[in-house]
């Protein structure tokens, strides 16, 4: 995580220098900052997953992370937070018998900590997960089916509108 923060700081500085020099327009800056966020997310997901495998097993399912807001629209600015929604493919058990929903319930807070904790090398991002089904009252990670049902029947209009700027930032089987 420390190495990721150093890399993040170097890349943010690189983008900033090109921005100040006039080599990048606002759209290019937003796209590059969004790609940096995406690559940072990938590294953190795999690190947290690796740390959890020995204790809780390997889930036989796909994790999808949706980026919404400015990261979803690839229009980030310096200091932007990440609006994220975490989805897993469906029910099942890990290689050690842990239910997928329990595994992801443990996984999500660890991932949020990996992304947002402040270290000597800085921090990566503040993360906003309020756009998940049921907002702050809902689970951090939701099954894809539950997410679809929520948006078909119970989501407010503004929640559906937020999906217009959604983009898949991470999608992979974790086994």
C-alpha positions as CSV (number, residue, x, y, z in Angstrom):
1,X,0.0,0.0,0.0
2,X,2.9,2.3,0.7
3,X,4.3,1.7,-2.8
4,X,0.9,2.3,-4.3
5,X,0.7,5.7,-2.6
6,X,4.2,6.6,-3.9
7,X,3.2,5.6,-7.4
8,X,-0.1,7.5,-7.1
9,X,1.7,10.7,-5.9
10,X,4.3,10.4,-8.8
11,X,1.6,10.0,-11.4
12,X,-0.6,12.8,-10.0
13,X,2.5,15.1,-10.1
14,X,3.2,14.0,-13.7
15,X,-0.4,14.8,-14.7
16,X,-0.2,18.1,-12.9
17,X,3.0,19.2,-14.5
18,X,1.6,18.4,-18.0
19,X,-1.6,20.3,-17.0
20,X,0.3,23.4,-15.8
21,X,2.5,23.3,-18.9
22,X,-0.6,23.3,-21.1
23,X,0.1,19.9,-22.6
24,X,-3.2,18.5,-21.5
25,X,-6.7,20.0,-21.7
26,X,-9.3,19.6,-18.9
27,X,-10.8,16.5,-20.6
28,X,-7.4,14.8,-20.9
29,X,-6.6,15.6,-17.2
30,X,-9.9,14.1,-16.1
31,X,-9.4,11.0,-18.2
32,X,-5.8,10.5,-16.9
33,X,-6.8,11.0,-13.3
34,X,-9.7,8.6,-13.8
35,X,-7.4,5.9,-15.2
36,X,-5.0,6.5,-12.3
37,X,-8.0,5.9,-9.9
38,X,-8.9,2.7,-11.8
39,X,-5.4,1.3,-11.7
40,X,-5.1,2.2,-8.0
41,X,-8.4,0.4,-7.4
42,X,-7.2,-2.7,-9.2
43,X,-4.0,-2.9,-7.1
44,X,-5.9,-2.5,-3.9
45,X,-8.5,-5.1,-4.8
46,X,-5.9,-7.7,-5.6
47,X,-3.9,-6.9,-2.5
48,X,-6.9,-7.2,-0.1
49,X,-8.1,-10.3,-1.9
50,X,-4.7,-11.9,-1.5
51,X,-4.6,-11.0,2.2
52,X,-8.1,-12.6,2.8
53,X,-7.6,-15.8,0.8
54,X,-5.6,-17.7,3.4
55,X,-8.1,-17.1,6.2
56,X,-11.5,-17.0,4.4
57,X,-10.8,-19.0,1.2
58,X,-11.2,-18.0,-2.4
59,X,-14.6,-17.0,-3.6
60,X,-15.8,-18.7,-6.8
61,X,-17.6,-15.6,-8.1
62,X,-17.0,-12.4,-9.9
63,X,-16.6,-9.0,-8.2
64,X,-17.7,-5.9,-10.1
65,X,-16.9,-2.4,-9.0
66,X,-18.9,0.4,-10.5
67,X,-17.5,3.9,-10.6
68,X,-20.1,6.7,-10.5
69,X,-20.0,10.4,-10.5
70,X,-16.8,12.0,-11.8
71,X,-14.8,8.8,-11.9
72,X,-17.5,7.0,-13.8
73,X,-17.7,9.9,-16.3
74,X,-13.9,9.9,-16.5
75,X,-14.0,13.6,-15.4
76,X,-12.0,13.5,-12.2
77,X,-10.3,16.5,-10.8
78,X,-7.4,16.7,-8.3
79,X,-8.7,15.6,-5.0
80,X,-11.9,14.0,-6.3
81,X,-13.3,11.2,-4.2
82,X,-14.4,7.9,-5.6
83,X,-18.1,7.1,-5.8
84,X,-18.1,3.3,-5.8
85,X,-20.7,0.5,-5.8
86,X,-19.5,-3.1,-5.1
87,X,-21.4,-6.1,-6.7
88,X,-20.8,-9.8,-6.5
89,X,-22.1,-12.3,-9.0
90,X,-24.2,-14.5,-6.7
91,X,-24.5,-16.8,-3.8
92,X,-22.0,-19.6,-3.1
93,X,-19.1,-20.6,-0.9
94,X,-15.4,-20.0,-0.9
95,X,-12.8,-22.8,-0.9
96,X,-13.0,-22.8,3.0
97,X,-16.8,-22.8,3.1
98,X,-17.3,-19.2,3.9
99,X,-20.5,-17.8,2.3
100,X,-19.9,-15.3,-0.5
101,X,-22.0,-12.6,1.2
102,X,-20.0,-13.0,4.4
103,X,-16.6,-13.0,2.5
104,X,-17.6,-9.8,0.7
105,X,-18.9,-8.2,3.9
106,X,-15.4,-8.7,5.3
107,X,-13.7,-7.7,2.1
108,X,-15.4,-4.3,1.4
109,X,-14.3,-2.5,4.6
110,X,-10.8,-3.7,4.1
111,X,-10.8,-2.4,0.5
112,X,-12.1,1.0,1.7
113,X,-9.4,1.1,4.3
114,X,-6.7,0.3,1.6
115,X,-8.0,3.1,-0.6
116,X,-8.5,5.7,2.0
117,X,-6.1,5.2,4.9
118,X,-3.6,7.9,5.4
119,X,0.1,6.9,5.6
120,X,3.4,8.7,5.6
121,X,3.3,8.5,1.8
122,X,-0.2,10.1,1.7
123,X,-3.5,8.6,0.9
124,X,-5.2,7.5,-2.3
125,X,-8.8,8.5,-2.3
126,X,-11.7,9.3,-0.1
127,X,-14.4,6.8,-1.0
128,X,-18.2,7.5,-1.1
129,X,-20.4,4.4,-1.0
130,X,-23.7,6.2,-0.4
131,X,-25.0,5.4,-4.0
132,X,-25.3,1.7,-3.1
133,X,-28.9,0.3,-2.7
134,X,-30.5,1.8,0.4
135,X,-27.6,4.3,0.8
136,X,-25.8,4.3,4.2
137,X,-28.3,1.7,5.5
138,X,-27.5,-0.9,2.8
139,X,-24.8,-3.5,2.7
140,X,-21.5,-2.3,1.3
141,X,-21.5,-5.2,-1.3
142,X,-24.7,-6.4,-3.0
143,X,-25.4,-9.3,-5.3
144,X,-25.9,-8.3,-8.9
145,X,-29.5,-9.7,-8.7
146,X,-30.3,-7.6,-5.6
147,X,-28.9,-4.5,-7.2
148,X,-31.0,-5.0,-10.4
149,X,-34.2,-5.6,-8.4
150,X,-33.5,-2.5,-6.2
151,X,-33.2,-0.3,-9.3
152,X,-36.2,-1.8,-11.0
153,X,-38.6,-1.4,-8.1
154,X,-37.4,0.8,-5.2
155,X,-34.7,3.2,-6.4
156,X,-35.4,6.9,-6.4
157,X,-35.2,8.8,-9.7
158,X,-31.9,10.5,-8.7
159,X,-30.4,7.1,-7.9
160,X,-31.3,5.8,-11.4
161,X,-29.9,9.0,-12.9
162,X,-26.6,8.5,-11.1
163,X,-26.3,5.2,-13.1
164,X,-26.1,7.2,-16.3
165,X,-22.5,8.1,-15.4
166,X,-21.6,4.6,-14.2
167,X,-18.7,2.7,-15.5
168,X,-17.3,-0.7,-14.7
169,X,-13.9,0.0,-13.1
170,X,-13.1,-3.5,-12.0
171,X,-14.7,-6.9,-13.0
172,X,-12.9,-10.2,-12.4
173,X,-13.4,-13.6,-11.0
174,X,-11.4,-13.7,-7.7
175,X,-10.4,-17.3,-7.9
